[in-house]
């Protein structure tokens, strides 16, 4: 399933113009390869990934696996012009940070070309639903741009899910932290 994430033959990756399908450029160097192969190489190098997307990101996806696959490929943040409602929630549930560009801002208006390195700042203190955070865009040549984006964690419980790395780690920690319960695993027959 992870190999199938971002492998749709109609995906258009703007950093590989004229090519459709799950293809990207591995940076530095610009070697063209499948998104899956690039993600595995980035994981081996310890490089967390960011997806920059257009409108209605996640529309038509197979919902939960689309978010699981995204997380398993090493994506930590998705920054989109807008999100499909359920997919946004599933990203949070998998521990992937959804952020939304402000109206009128996109990869095109920011003139992104795929060589940038990104940081999201403003998550260090108590975060609140739908607060603004800052996207730092480090460009080749040394210039850094700052762009305000909206954190698309929409509810207080989603903040807790995200801070625990997703719903599953959250639930497991809650179970382990219940006072007075026997925490010895039971043998199932």
The 8 nearest C-alpha neighbors of each residue, nearest first, counted from 0:
[[1, 3, 2, 4, 68, 64, 65, 67],
 [0, 2, 68, 4, 3, 71, 72, 35],
 [3, 1, 0, 4, 35, 6, 5, 68],
 [4, 2, 6, 0, 1, 5, 7, 68],
 [3, 5, 1, 6, 68, 2, 65, 0],
 [6, 4, 21, 7, 3, 34, 10, 20],
 [7, 5, 21, 3, 4, 20, 8, 2],
 [8, 6, 9, 20, 10, 5, 21, 3],
 [7, 9, 20, 10, 19, 6, 21, 11],
 [10, 8, 20, 7, 19, 11, 21, 6],
 [11, 9, 20, 19, 7, 8, 12, 21],
 [12, 10, 19, 13, 9, 20, 18, 16],
 [11, 13, 14, 15, 10, 23, 16, 22],
 [12, 14, 15, 16, 11, 112, 17, 113],
 [13, 15, 12, 113, 112, 16, 23, 24],
 [16, 14, 13, 12, 18, 23, 17, 24],
 [17, 15, 13, 18, 14, 12, 11, 19],
 [16, 18, 15, 19, 11, 13, 12, 14],
 [19, 17, 16, 15, 20, 11, 22, 12],
 [20, 18, 11, 10, 9, 8, 17, 21],
 [21, 19, 8, 10, 9, 7, 22, 6],
 [20, 22, 6, 5, 34, 33, 7, 10],
 [21, 23, 33, 34, 32, 20, 31, 12],
 [24, 22, 34, 32, 31, 33, 15, 25],
 [23, 25, 31, 29, 30, 26, 32, 15],
 [24, 26, 30, 29, 37, 31, 27, 23],
 [27, 25, 28, 29, 24, 114, 30, 113],
 [26, 28, 29, 25, 114, 30, 24, 113],
 [27, 29, 26, 30, 25, 24, 114, 31],
 [28, 30, 24, 26, 25, 27, 31, 114],
 [29, 31, 25, 24, 28, 32, 26, 27],
 [32, 30, 24, 23, 29, 25, 22, 33],
 [33, 31, 22, 23, 24, 37, 30, 34],
 [34, 32, 22, 36, 35, 21, 23, 37],
 [33, 35, 37, 22, 21, 23, 36, 38],
 [34, 36, 38, 33, 37, 2, 39, 72],
 [37, 35, 39, 33, 38, 34, 40, 32],
 [36, 38, 40, 34, 39, 35, 25, 41],
 [39, 37, 41, 35, 40, 36, 72, 34],
 [38, 40, 42, 36, 41, 37, 43, 35],
 [41, 39, 43, 37, 42, 38, 36, 44],
 [40, 42, 38, 46, 44, 43, 39, 37],
 [43, 41, 45, 39, 44, 40, 46, 38],
 [44, 42, 40, 41, 45, 39, 46, 38],
 [43, 45, 41, 42, 46, 40, 39, 47],
 [46, 44, 42, 43, 41, 47, 40, 73],
 [45, 47, 41, 44, 42, 48, 43, 73],
 [48, 46, 73, 74, 75, 45, 42, 49],
 [49, 47, 74, 75, 73, 46, 50, 76],
 [50, 48, 76, 74, 77, 75, 51, 47],
 [49, 51, 77, 78, 52, 76, 48, 74],
 [52, 50, 78, 79, 77, 49, 106, 53],
 [53, 51, 79, 78, 50, 56, 80, 54],
 [54, 52, 80, 79, 56, 55, 81, 105],
 [53, 55, 81, 80, 56, 79, 82, 52],
 [56, 54, 82, 81, 83, 58, 57, 53],
 [55, 57, 82, 54, 58, 83, 81, 53],
 [58, 56, 83, 86, 60, 55, 59, 82],
 [59, 57, 83, 60, 56, 55, 86, 82],
 [60, 58, 57, 61, 62, 83, 56, 86],
 [59, 61, 62, 57, 58, 65, 86, 64],
 [60, 62, 65, 64, 63, 59, 57, 66],
 [61, 63, 60, 65, 64, 86, 66, 85],
 [62, 64, 66, 65, 89, 67, 61, 86],
 [65, 63, 67, 66, 62, 68, 61, 0],
 [64, 66, 68, 62, 63, 67, 61, 60],
 [65, 67, 69, 90, 64, 63, 68, 89],
 [68, 66, 64, 70, 69, 65, 71, 63],
 [67, 69, 1, 71, 65, 70, 66, 4],
 [68, 70, 66, 72, 67, 71, 74, 65],
 [71, 69, 67, 74, 73, 72, 68, 66],
 [70, 72, 68, 73, 69, 67, 1, 74],
 [71, 73, 69, 70, 38, 74, 68, 1],
 [74, 72, 70, 71, 47, 48, 75, 42],
 [73, 75, 48, 70, 49, 69, 72, 76],
 [74, 76, 95, 48, 49, 96, 47, 73],
 [77, 75, 96, 49, 95, 74, 97, 50],
 [78, 76, 50, 97, 49, 51, 98, 96],
 [79, 77, 98, 51, 99, 97, 52, 50],
 [80, 78, 52, 99, 81, 53, 51, 100],
 [79, 81, 54, 53, 100, 99, 105, 52],
 [82, 80, 54, 55, 79, 99, 56, 53],
 [83, 81, 55, 56, 87, 84, 57, 54],
 [82, 84, 55, 57, 58, 86, 56, 85],
 [83, 85, 87, 86, 82, 88, 57, 55],
 [86, 84, 88, 87, 83, 89, 62, 57],
 [85, 87, 89, 88, 57, 83, 84, 62],
 [88, 86, 90, 85, 84, 89, 82, 83],
 [87, 89, 85, 91, 86, 90, 92, 84],
 [90, 88, 92, 86, 91, 87, 66, 63],
 [89, 91, 95, 66, 93, 87, 92, 88],
 [92, 90, 94, 88, 95, 93, 89, 161],
 [91, 93, 165, 89, 166, 90, 94, 160],
 [92, 94, 165, 90, 91, 95, 67, 89],
 [93, 95, 165, 164, 161, 91, 92, 90],
 [96, 94, 75, 90, 91, 76, 93, 97],
 [95, 97, 76, 91, 75, 77, 94, 98],
 [98, 96, 77, 151, 76, 78, 95, 150],
 [99, 97, 150, 78, 151, 149, 77, 148],
 [100, 98, 79, 149, 78, 148, 80, 81],
 [99, 101, 148, 80, 104, 79, 102, 149],
 [100, 102, 104, 148, 103, 99, 149, 147],
 [103, 101, 104, 100, 80, 105, 99, 81],
 [102, 104, 101, 105, 108, 100, 80, 107],
 [105, 103, 101, 102, 100, 108, 109, 106],
 [106, 104, 108, 107, 109, 80, 100, 103],
 [105, 107, 109, 111, 108, 110, 51, 104],
 [106, 108, 110, 105, 109, 111, 104, 112],
 [109, 107, 105, 110, 106, 104, 103, 111],
 [108, 110, 106, 107, 111, 105, 104, 146],
 [111, 109, 107, 108, 106, 112, 105, 113],
 [112, 110, 106, 109, 113, 107, 115, 114],
 [111, 113, 114, 14, 110, 115, 13, 106],
 [114, 112, 115, 14, 111, 24, 26, 13],
 [113, 115, 112, 26, 116, 139, 138, 27],
 [116, 114, 138, 137, 113, 136, 117, 139],
 [115, 117, 137, 136, 138, 114, 118, 135],
 [118, 116, 136, 135, 137, 115, 119, 134],
 [119, 117, 135, 134, 120, 136, 116, 137],
 [118, 120, 134, 133, 135, 117, 121, 132],
 [121, 119, 133, 122, 132, 118, 134, 123],
 [120, 122, 132, 123, 133, 119, 124, 131],
 [123, 121, 120, 124, 126, 132, 125, 119],
 [122, 124, 121, 125, 120, 126, 119, 132],
 [125, 123, 122, 126, 121, 127, 120, 132],
 [126, 124, 127, 123, 122, 121, 158, 128],
 [127, 125, 124, 122, 128, 130, 158, 123],
 [126, 128, 130, 129, 125, 155, 158, 152],
 [127, 129, 153, 152, 154, 130, 155, 126],
 [130, 128, 150, 151, 153, 149, 152, 127],
 [131, 129, 150, 128, 127, 149, 132, 126],
 [130, 132, 149, 148, 150, 147, 129, 133],
 [133, 131, 121, 148, 147, 120, 149, 150],
 [134, 132, 147, 120, 146, 119, 148, 135],
 [133, 135, 119, 146, 145, 118, 147, 136],
 [136, 134, 145, 118, 117, 144, 119, 133],
 [135, 137, 117, 144, 143, 116, 138, 134],
 [138, 136, 143, 116, 115, 142, 117, 135],
 [139, 137, 115, 142, 141, 143, 140, 136],
 [138, 140, 141, 115, 137, 114, 142, 116],
 [139, 141, 142, 138, 137, 143, 115, 114],
 [140, 142, 139, 138, 143, 137, 144, 136],
 [141, 143, 138, 140, 137, 144, 139, 136],
 [144, 142, 137, 136, 138, 135, 141, 145],
 [145, 143, 136, 135, 146, 137, 142, 138],
 [144, 146, 135, 134, 133, 136, 143, 147],
 [145, 147, 134, 133, 148, 135, 144, 136],
 [148, 146, 133, 132, 134, 131, 145, 149],
 [149, 147, 100, 99, 131, 132, 101, 133],
 [150, 148, 131, 99, 98, 130, 129, 151],
 [149, 151, 98, 129, 130, 152, 131, 97],
 [152, 150, 98, 129, 97, 153, 149, 99],
 [151, 153, 128, 150, 129, 157, 154, 158],
 [152, 154, 128, 151, 129, 157, 155, 150],
 [155, 153, 157, 128, 156, 152, 158, 129],
 [154, 156, 158, 157, 128, 159, 153, 127],
 [157, 155, 159, 158, 154, 160, 161, 153],
 [156, 158, 160, 154, 159, 155, 152, 161],
 [159, 157, 155, 161, 156, 160, 162, 152],
 [158, 160, 156, 162, 157, 161, 163, 155],
 [161, 159, 165, 157, 166, 163, 158, 162],
 [160, 162, 94, 164, 158, 165, 163, 159],
 [161, 163, 159, 164, 160, 158, 165, 94],
 [164, 162, 169, 160, 161, 165, 168, 159],
 [163, 165, 94, 161, 162, 168, 160, 93],
 [166, 164, 94, 93, 92, 160, 161, 163],
 [165, 167, 92, 169, 160, 168, 170, 93],
 [166, 168, 170, 169, 165, 171, 92, 93],
 [169, 167, 171, 170, 166, 165, 163, 172],
 [170, 168, 166, 163, 172, 167, 171, 160],
 [171, 169, 173, 167, 172, 168, 166, 174],
 [170, 172, 168, 174, 173, 169, 167, 175],
 [173, 171, 175, 169, 174, 170, 176, 168],
 [174, 172, 170, 176, 171, 175, 169, 177],
 [173, 175, 171, 172, 176, 177, 170, 182],
 [174, 176, 172, 173, 177, 171, 182, 178],
 [175, 177, 173, 174, 172, 178, 171, 180],
 [178, 176, 174, 175, 180, 173, 179, 172],
 [179, 177, 180, 176, 175, 181, 174, 182],
 [180, 178, 177, 181, 182, 176, 175, 174],
 [179, 181, 178, 182, 177, 175, 176, 183],
 [180, 182, 183, 179, 184, 178, 177, 175],
 [181, 183, 180, 184, 175, 174, 179, 185],
 [184, 182, 181, 185, 180, 186, 175, 174],
 [185, 183, 182, 186, 181, 187, 175, 180],
 [186, 184, 187, 183, 182, 181, 188, 180],
 [185, 187, 184, 188, 183, 182, 181, 180],
 [186, 188, 185, 184, 183, 182, 181, 174],
 [187, 186, 185, 184, 183, 182, 181, 180]]
